Amino acid sequence: MPRRDPGPSVKDPELYEKLRDEGSSKEKAARIANAAAGSSRTAVGRKGGKAGDYEDWTVEELRKRAAELGISGRSGMRKKELVTALRSH
């Protein structure tokens, strides 16, 4: 498969390619690749976990977060759909 050119804003193109091959969106792959380039790849995995599980959030909180991320169709989504959309973004 030909390599994709992630552009000059991606700081770790190898990790970006790996994440894209695993099915991550362009935005998510770039975000993770850039975070990993700023520290170490193992440190990036330890950063998370401060926000709590999406299941513990209210629908209003989930919709607000979905709006921040630009997820379309969020106003008609149920809680389970919002959680799925946020996790896959």
NORURMO-V321203 format. One record per residue. N is the residue number from 1. PSI is psi in radians with two decimals (* if undefined). Layout:
# NORURMO-V321203
n psi
N PSI
N PSI
This chain:
# NORURMO-V321203
n psi
1 2.35
2 2.54
3 2.48
4 2.54
5 1.90
6 -0.21
7 3.01
8 -0.25
9 -0.24
10 2.15
11 -0.32
12 1.44
13 -0.57
14 -0.81
15 -0.68
16 -0.85
17 -0.75
18 -0.79
19 -0.69
20 -0.70
21 -0.52
22 -0.10
23 0.08
24 2.63
25 2.86
26 -0.78
27 -0.80
28 -0.75
29 -0.73
30 -0.71
31 -0.78
32 -0.75
33 -0.69
34 -0.64
35 -0.68
36 -0.60
37 -0.49
38 -0.37
39 -2.05
40 2.78
41 -0.62
42 -0.56
43 -0.55
44 -0.70
45 -0.43
46 -0.18
47 -0.63
48 -3.03
49 0.15
50 -0.37
51 -0.25
52 3.01
53 2.46
54 -0.49
55 -0.42
56 -0.16
57 2.71
58 2.86
59 -0.69
60 -0.73
61 -0.70
62 -0.74
63 -0.67
64 -0.77
65 -0.70
66 -0.65
67 -0.71
68 -0.61
69 -0.12
70 0.53
71 2.13
72 2.67
73 0.15
74 -0.51
75 -0.46
76 0.04
77 2.57
78 3.00
79 -0.82
80 -0.69
81 -0.69
82 -0.76
83 -0.80
84 -0.77
85 -0.72
86 -0.69
87 -0.54
88 -0.08
89 *
